[in-house]
């Protein structure tokens, strides 16, 4: 289950010296890009039925007054001076960090980043009165309200920062539909949900070349959390949000909205077909939930096993699929101790034999056969516990870090290239994975 980030982590980490940066990838530059070197960006990315769009899940959460890096032994190789007093790591607002992240994603052939602003939405966007009325016991909102708002500012800053770099990369907002209070009205008569949509809407209008256009409108995704009640008669939050759109056509008509949940591999009530799966599972069209992350484990003893990732269809194409570097099991990463080996039997680890990225290759073998319009990559840089674990095998980040180096960048680059060029890859042997069962 995807949990909220540990926004209170203030722990000591060692700042990694950039002198030891691997030579195979560009060193980060801490100088502003001269205007003469800025390449003019193309327009928005228009997605149609023939498209193949690679999307990196990305967090801009980090800063001395926002999220700091946890004491799980994992440290990103990038660093920012203002993070030294809080233990090291980097500030998501640091121009040098932004520039290096963009360079890495461009080299991996990524088309867009899914930027996550899903936690504590009411605390971020609503009034002090609303906080006092509803959020006194909600993730320490009164105490850390300004920290959460820094995360909002970091995320919004990506629009002008990426535009200034002239990158071809696009941005897709991931907005929060986790908490019931996002649909409570504030003093101004608006909900936090619509305020967040308006916040990103202003940025999307100001920087239209950052947008992904789907079904003729800018794409915006709503994150619902992990477990979803499939019965609309229970009035679950996903159903309430859809009712909200019916009542607010002026909002629904501006954007192409999709809903995203987590671990749909273990929620058969949402599947189009029941029974024990032997291949990726199609989501029932009445839900059409995209996935933040799904497990892929074809053999284990857990009652919910085997796990196969999910997808939706749009006409004759698969619409979405998410590939992960690693995934936790039902009880986390370590069993019986969640913070140490041995690993849970149903966890899918980063490394296979000979340090191969076996789990990711397994996902991508399915991705190439499904050929989705949107391929989501889980994920670039969350770094927060308990979602992330205690060693390289139990962390799903792609960003270079001390425990796994920069190897994931080349692995992802090759797999994304093959996804983008399927007809040039016919007849290629599938890469080593944990299992390549027939898909159809």
N, C-alpha and C positions, 0 to 999 in steps of 0.2 A: 504494500500500500504506500503510495507516495505521501509522505508526511510533509508538514510545514518545515521550512528552514529554521535552524537554530539561530535566531536573530540576536540572541544574547551572548553568543560565544565570544569571549574576549581572552583568547589563549595565546601562549607564546609559541611562535614558529620561527625557524631560522630563515633569514633572507638568503636566497640562493644567489651566488655570485655569477654575474653574466659572463665572466671570463671563461666559464666552463660550458658556454653555449655550444650545442652540437653544430659542427661545421656544415652538416648536410642541409640545414634549414636557415633561412635568413635571420641574422641577428636583429633584435629590435633596435630601432633608431629612436633616440630621445630628442631629436630635433624636429621642429615643425616642418611639414612638407612645403617647400617654396611654391608660391602660386604658379610659377611657370611649369612645375612638374605635375600639377593637378590635371588629371584626364577628365574630360567632360563625360559625365555619366549618360547612359542611354535612358530611355523613358521607362515607364513601369513595365513589369513583366506580365504579358498577356498570356494567360493559361487557357488552353482549349483542350479538346478531346484527344489531340495528338501529342500533348506535352508530356515531358518528363522533368519534374521539378524536384531537386534535392534541397531539403530544408534541415538546417542544423538547429537543434534545441539549445537555447543560449540564455544565460543569466547575466545580468548587469547589476548584481546585488551587492558587490563588495566595496568596502570603503571603511575609513577609520570610524565613521559614525553610522555605519550600516552593518553589513555582515562581515565578520572577520573569519579567518581560516581556522578550522578546528584542530585539536591536538590528536589527530589520528595517524600522524606520521607522514601524511601526504602533503606535499608542498608544490604548488605550481612553480615553474622555472622563472616566470616573470615576477618582477617586484616593483613596488612604488615606494618612494621615500616617505610619504606620509603614513605608510602602514607599519613602519619600523616600530613606533611606540606601542602598537597593539599586537605585535608579534610577527609581522611580516606578511608576505603575500603582496597582492596588488590592489589598486584602487580602480574600479570599473570606469571611473571618470578620467583616468590618466590618459592623455592623448597618445602617448607612446604605446600603452597597452592596447588601446583601441586600434591603433594602426597595425600592430603586430597580429592581433586577432583577425582583422580584415585580410591581411596578407596570407595568413594560414588558410582561412576559409576560401579565398580565391584560388589558392594553389590546390586545394582539395576539390575544386570544381563545384563548390556549393553555390546554389542559386539564391537562397534566402535564409534568414535566421528567424526562428520563432522566439520572440523575446517575451520572457515570463514576468508578468506583474499580476500574480494571481492570489497572493497571500495578503490578508488584512486590508482588503479593499475599502471597507467602510471606515476603518481607522485612518486610511490615507486621504480619502476624498470627502468625507462628511465633516460636519461642523463640530465644534467643541461640545455643544449641547448634545448632539447625537452620541458622542463618545461617552459623556457622563450618563446619558440615559440608558444606553444599551451595551456599552463595551467595557465596563469596569473590570470584568473578569474574562476578557477576550485577548489572549496572547500579550498580556501586559501592555495593552494599547495606550493607556494614558502615559505610561513611562517611556515607551519606545516609539511613540507616534512620529516624532521627528526623524528617527532612524528609518522607519518605513517610508517616509516621504522622500528621504534621500534616495532610496531604491527607485522610487517613481522618477525622480529627477535624473538619475543615472540612465534609466531605461529610455526616457524621452530624449536625453542628450544624444542617443545613438543616431537619431534622424539628422540633426545638423552636422554631427561629427562625420558620419559616413558620407553625407552629401559633399562635405568639404574635401574628402579624400578622393572623390570622383569614382568610387567603386561601382561596379555593376551589381553588387549584392543588394538584395531587397530585405525588407523587414515586414514580418507578420506579427501583429500584436496577439499575445495570449492573455486574455482578460479573465478576471476571477468570477466564477460561479460556484464557489465551494460552500460559502456560508449563507445561511438563510437571511441574515441581516443585510445582504447586498440588495435585497428587494424592499427593505423598509424605507419609508420616505423620511427625508431630512426636513429641516425647517423651510427650505426653499421649495419643497414639494417634489424634489427629485430623489431618486434612489442612487446609491453608490454605483450600482451597475451602469446606469445610464451616464453618470458623471465620468466613469472610466472610459466608456465608449466615446463620449464627447472629447475627452482628453486626447485619446489617440486619433480621433477623427480630425481634430485641429492639426495635429502633426502630419497626418496623411494628406490633408489639403495643402499644407504649406510645403511639403516635400513629396509631391506626387510621383517623382521618379523612384522613390523607395518602395512603392506599393506593388503588391501582387494582385492582379485583376483576375477574378474567377467568376464565371457566370455574369460577366459584364460589370462587376462591382469590386471595390477593394475587399480583400479577404481579411476577416477577423475571426479568431478562434476563441471559444469560451471553454475554460477548464472547469470541470465539474467535480474533481476529486476522483477517487478510485471506485469503490463499490457503488453501484447504482441500482435503485429499486426499479425493476422492470414494469411495475404495475402503476399505470397512470392514475388509477382510482385512488391510490394512496397520496396523490398530489405531491410527488417528489419535486425537488428543486428544478431539475431539468424540465419537467412539465410546466412548472410555474414560469420559467423563463420563456418557454415557447408561447405560453398564454400572454406574457408581457409583450412579446413581439406582435401578437395579434391585436393587442390593444394600443400599440404604438407603431403603426405602419410607417410613420415618418422616420423612425429609427431603423426598422427592419428593411425598409426600401433603399437605404443608403449603402449597405454593405452586404457582402456574401458571408453570412455567419455559418460556422460549423461548430459542433460541440465535441469536446475531447474528454475522455475519461482514462482510467488506468487499469491495467491488469484485466482486460476483457477476456483474456485466456481462461480465467477461472470464474466467469460469470455466464454459465450456459443459458440463463434466462434471457439473455440479450442476443443469443445466436439465432441465425435463420434456421438451423437444423440442430436437433438435440441428439444426444448420444456421445459415445467416446470418440473424439476426433483422431484422425490419422494424417491430417494436413491442416494448413491454416484455416481458420474458421471465419465464415462470412457473418457479419452482423445483420440482424433483422432490419430490413429497410425502414421500419417504423421508428427505429432509434437512430440509426445512421451515426453512431458515435465513432469518431476517430480515436486513435489510441496514442497516449503519451508514451507508454511503454507496455509491452506484453512479454511474458516469459516464453522461452522456447526450450523445452526439456522433454524429449520424446520417451524417456524411461526413468521412472523413479517410483518410490513406494507410497508417496502421498496420495490420499484418496482422490484429489483433484487432478492428479497426473494421468496422462501426459498433457503437457502444455504446448499449445500452438498459438502463434500470434494471429491477430485478427485483421480483417480488411472490410471495406465496403465496395460496392460497385456503383458506377455511374454509366449507364448505358452498357456498352460492350466492353468498357475498360474497368479495371480495378481502380478505385479512386484514391485510396490511401493505404500505406503500409509503414510500419515503424521497425527499424532495425536497431539493435542495442549492442553495446560493447560487452555488457555483463548484466545479469539480473539477479536480484535476491530471491530466495525461496519464500514460501508462505510464512516462515518464522524468522526471516531475515537472512543474514549471511553466515553466521557461525552457530553451530548447534552442538552441545546445549548452551554454550556461552556465546552470546551474540557478538561479542567483541574479540573473539579469538578462534583459531582453528580448533577442532576440525570444522570444515565447511558443511553447511546444510546440504543434504543429499540432493535437494531439488533446486539449489542455486546453480546458475550458469555462470561460470567464471571467465574472467578476461582471457587467460592464457590456456591453451591446450598443450599438446606435445611440442617440444622444441620451441616453446614460447610463441607458438603460432596464435593468431587471433581466431581461434576455432569457433567460439560462440558467434562473433560477428560474421564470419564467413558463412555459418549456418543460416543466419537471417538473410544474408545477401543472396545465397543460393535460391531461397524462396522468392526474394524480391525480384530477381531477374526473371523468374518464371511467371510471377504474377504481373510484372511490368506495370506498377501503379503510376497514376498521374502525379501523385505527391509521395515522395519517399522521405520520411522523417528519420533523422539520425539522433539516437539517444546515447550520449548527449555531450556537449562541449565542456561544461565547466560548473557543475553544481557544487561539488566539494563539501557539502554539508551533511553531517550525520543526523539521524540514523539512516537516511537514504543511501549514503555512501558508507563503505565499511572500513576495515582495519588494515588492509594491505592492497597491493596492486590488483590481485584477483577479485577483490570485492569493491572495486571502484569502476564506474562506467564512464569516466571522463575521457574525452579524446585529446583535450589540451595537454601539451607536454608538462610532465611533472617528474619529481625526483624518483619515484618508484617504478616508472615505466618509460621514462625518457620521451623521445619524440616519435617512437615507432608507429604509433597509431595514425599519425598524419599520412604516412605513405600507404598504409593499409587501407585507410578510408579513401584516399585519392584514387587508388587503383579500382576499388569496388564501385565508387561513384562513376568513374569513367566508363566502366562496363555497363552500368545501369543506363547512362546517357547514350551509349552506342551499342544497343543490343544486336543489331544486324552485323556488326563487325566482330562480335564475340561468338557467333554461332560455331559450334563444334569445339569450343574451348573446354578443357577439363574443369570441373567444378573444384573450387579451392577446398583444402582440408577443413572439415567441419565435424561437428558432433553427430551428424546424421543427415542423410540426403534421401529421405523417403519419397516415393513417387507423389507428385502433387495432384494428379488427376487420374 
